[in-house]
Amino acid sequence: MYKYFYIVRMWVNVLLIGTLNFFIFFDDVDYAVYSLAAIVVTQILFALTKKYKFPQEHEEKNNKVLQILMILLLWAGLYVNRLFLLGAWIIYVVIEAIMYVAVKEYFY
């Protein structure tokens, strides 16, 4: 059951971060704020679900270097060049893929 929750959480996060980057890229601030609010709400829901439904499950490893790189790319996308936003989304997809591979053996 936790495997399906993890996969759904991963794909929802990838899609929401992608829509956020899309709206930032095209300077649509209203939708960017709405998608950021949706990200915050879903992260809270995922955290509560994991805490109460899967308390004994394996903790995912964090890739702090890739997350810092993604934040720097978002900053550069806002202030330097818009193509860095695409790079930030690609880095986020890589982060999620690496985290899935790290916990993959736990599922089987």
Beta strands, then each sheet from edge to edge (+ up, - down):
end
